């Protein structure tokens, strides 16, 4: 089991990564039980959700850039 300082760092990292309360609580339970590898699929899923959000945002930026480009040609 991780020591108290390490638990706080892991907890803060989960929060900083945008994990919701349920995900954070589940991961922290795994950490406290010493089942660290059980977090991997949960964290990979969260990463995929974040990456999809980045891609969606990039597509929106591309659309705005195109519109701005076209407006400059008027």
Steps between C-alpha positions, in 0.01 A plus 500: 500500500623850420586737782281800582702752296496273198122450535448877496715536188309228317166648607603847383627362170166334434321827571744696282442248219129585511377175652154526652435417864385145427809420293728662756342305785523171310865554409588602855334182629720298265808688620416442865441128433829474310324418172667771295473319168120490535507876434656460154180433297316777685777751438538395135128552449518846659798583279303398191209723604739793545668432166162490323425839655830638371425373150152651507645832612763489225230439239307802630813714484561385142146599406545845654836545328340415167216745560744776596705425190191528280390824668840658429443430130181712490 
